Amino acid sequence: MKEKYQVIGLMSGSSMDGVDLACCVFNWQGANWAYEIRCAETIPYSDMWLARLQDLPQQSMEVLPKTNAFYGRYLGQLINQFIAKNKLHVDLIASHGHTIFHQPESGFTLQIGDGAAIAAETNLPVVSDFRNMDIALGGQGAPLVPMGDMLLFSEYEACLNLGGISNISFSKLDKTLAFDISPCNSILNTMANQLGRTYDDEGKMAASGICQEDLLDALNQLPYYQKKGAKSLGREWIQAEFWPVLKNFSSLNEIDILATFSQHIAMQIAACLNQYTISSVLVTGGGAFNTFLIQQIQEKTKVKLVIPKTELVQYKEALIFAFLGLQRLGNEINVLASVTGAKRDHVSGALHGNFASLL
């Protein structure tokens, strides 16, 4: 492999904010890779794409492969515009895609955004489909970021992502652990939408509400929080387990429900940090801008919460998928069995296009 690569990482999370694109430069420094985010941008979804992605799980069978191909073409067009706008020379594209189904207990997951369509649209080599190999090996197909956290952010004891779902990765006794903690922005944003806002800016609406103890207790008693070992959350769990609890308390004031859910997230995250005696944690994802949520977490733990520069807060996941794509290019292990529960550590990601010139 070369000593320097320029990789575009793409990420679309369950919070449905849009598509994150980050052009990342990786330099080999003799023993490890150093990174730089050269430029990054979030492209919000149009109303059409929002409706299409939200409705896709309920659509007829033929709509699914059609949308997979069209969404791949759409991502390719976004990449082309991003490259032209920033005058980039790109070696590789690494795309997470957008999760439509995630049922590891049933042996499948699906992230749409056909890698072949992206490669055809951009005429660049593409790595996509990072989760299915892990599912095939008996794992959760998640989380995938720990390898990047371990190699790019080793100065922090743990990395906490407050995205559509909150998740954490850390090392204890020379073993890397990671898992989803709780729903996060996927619920907060939905509640804000019901109140006429795109999102709850700095958590101000939640801060104005009153925590409802009965609802808080019901949320904290969800069976997921008692599970040990590798575990992950998806849209299906939220629909089947989470929303029914809120429906039982539909008579409550919506602002109070928002305040209670924020308290719930904070309690679950703080309990995790305290359980594993973590002393400092890097906090990224859109929830890092939620001042009220961060305050609630900090009140419940002595852990030092480190919020980096805005660019890293917003684009760390896109950066890490760019890095996972680079590892796939080098045929290096990029998924850890200790965090997903798979049979073994492995190399994950499907290749599309011509990679010969990159090695």
DAVENZI-V426443 format. One record per backbone hydrogen bond with DSSP energy under -1.0 kcal/mol. NH is the residue of the N-H (numbers start at 1). CO is the residue of the C=O. E is the energy in kcal/mol with one decimal. If there is no record, write none. Layout:
<<NH	CO	E> <NH	CO	E>>
This chain:
<<5	26	-2.2> <7	24	-3.0> <8	92	-2.4> <9	22	-2.7> <10	94	-2.4> <11	20	-1.9> <16	13	-1.7> <19	43	-2.4> <20	11	-3.0> <21	41	-2.9> <22	9	-2.0> <23	39	-2.9> <24	7	-3.5> <25	36	-3.0> <26	5	-2.8> <27	34	-2.4> <28	3	-3.1> <29	32	-2.9> <34	27	-2.9> <36	25	-1.3> <38	23	-2.3> <39	23	-1.1> <41	21	-2.5> <43	19	-2.7> <50	46	-2.6> <51	47	-2.4> <52	48	-2.4> <53	49	-2.7> <54	50	-2.4> <55	51	-2.1> <56	52	-1.1> <58	55	-1.7> <59	56	-1.7> <63	60	-1.2> <66	62	-1.2> <67	63	-2.7> <68	64	-2.3> <69	65	-2.1> <70	66	-2.6> <71	67	-3.2> <72	68	-1.7> <73	69	-2.2> <74	70	-2.4> <75	71	-2.6> <76	72	-2.3> <77	73	-2.3> <78	74	-2.2> <79	75	-2.4> <80	76	-2.4> <81	77	-2.2> <82	78	-2.3> <83	79	-2.8> <84	80	-2.3> <85	81	-2.6> <86	82	-1.8> <88	83	-1.8> <91	6	-2.7> <92	6	-1.3> <93	125	-1.9> <94	8	-2.9> <95	127	-2.6> <96	10	-2.0> <98	112	-2.0> <100	110	-2.9> <101	110	-1.2> <103	108	-2.4> <106	103	-1.6> <107	104	-1.0> <108	103	-1.8> <110	101	-2.9> <112	98	-2.5> <114	68	-1.8> <118	114	-1.9> <119	115	-2.5> <120	116	-2.5> <121	117	-2.2> <122	118	-2.2> <123	119	-2.4> <126	352	-2.8> <127	93	-2.6> <128	350	-2.2> <135	131	-1.8> <136	132	-2.5> <137	133	-1.3> <138	135	-1.9> <139	134	-2.9> <140	340	-1.9> <149	145	-2.6> <150	146	-2.9> <151	147	-2.0> <152	148	-2.8> <153	149	-1.7> <156	153	-1.8> <159	169	-2.5> <160	282	-3.4> <161	167	-2.9> <162	284	-3.2> <163	165	-1.1> <166	182	-2.9> <167	161	-2.0> <168	179	-2.1> <169	159	-1.9> <170	177	-2.6> <172	175	-2.7> <175	172	-1.2> <177	170	-3.5> <179	168	-1.7> <180	231	-1.5> <181	166	-3.4> <184	164	-2.5> <185	163	-2.7> <186	164	-1.6> <187	184	-1.2> <188	184	-2.4> <189	185	-2.9> <191	187	-2.7> <192	188	-2.2> <193	189	-2.6> <194	190	-1.9> <196	193	-1.9> <197	192	-3.0> <201	199	-1.1> <203	200	-2.1> <204	201	-2.0> <207	203	-2.4> <208	204	-1.0> <209	206	-1.4> <216	212	-2.5> <217	213	-2.7> <218	214	-2.0> <219	215	-2.4> <220	216	-2.3> <221	217	-1.1> <222	219	-1.5> <225	222	-1.5> <226	223	-1.9> <227	224	-1.4> <238	234	-2.0> <239	235	-2.5> <240	236	-2.5> <241	237	-3.1> <242	237	-1.1> <243	238	-2.5> <246	242	-1.4> <247	243	-2.4> <248	244	-1.2> <249	246	-1.6> <250	247	-1.3> <252	249	-1.9> <257	253	-2.0> <258	254	-2.2> <259	255	-2.3> <260	256	-2.4> <261	257	-2.7> <262	258	-2.1> <263	259	-1.9> <264	260	-2.3> <265	261	-2.6> <266	262	-2.3> <267	263	-2.5> <268	264	-2.4> <269	265	-2.5> <270	266	-2.7> <271	267	-2.3> <272	268	-1.7> <273	269	-2.5> <274	270	-2.6> <275	271	-2.3> <276	272	-1.8> <277	274	-1.2> <278	273	-2.0> <281	304	-2.5> <282	158	-2.6> <283	306	-2.9> <284	160	-2.5> <285	313	-2.7> <287	162	-2.9> <288	285	-2.3> <289	286	-1.7> <290	287	-1.4> <291	289	-1.4> <292	202	-1.7> <294	290	-2.5> <295	291	-2.3> <296	292	-2.2> <297	293	-2.3> <298	294	-2.7> <299	295	-2.0> <300	297	-1.4> <304	279	-3.0> <306	281	-3.1> <313	309	-2.2> <314	310	-2.5> <315	311	-2.0> <316	312	-1.3> <319	315	-2.4> <320	316	-2.5> <321	317	-2.3> <322	318	-1.8> <323	319	-1.9> <324	320	-2.8> <325	321	-2.0> <326	322	-1.7> <327	323	-2.4> <328	324	-2.2> <329	325	-2.1> <330	326	-1.6> <331	328	-1.4> <332	327	-2.9> <334	346	-1.7> <335	346	-1.7> <339	336	-1.3> <340	336	-1.5> <341	337	-2.5> <343	137	-2.0> <346	335	-2.0> <350	128	-3.6> <352	126	-2.2> <358	355	-1.8>>
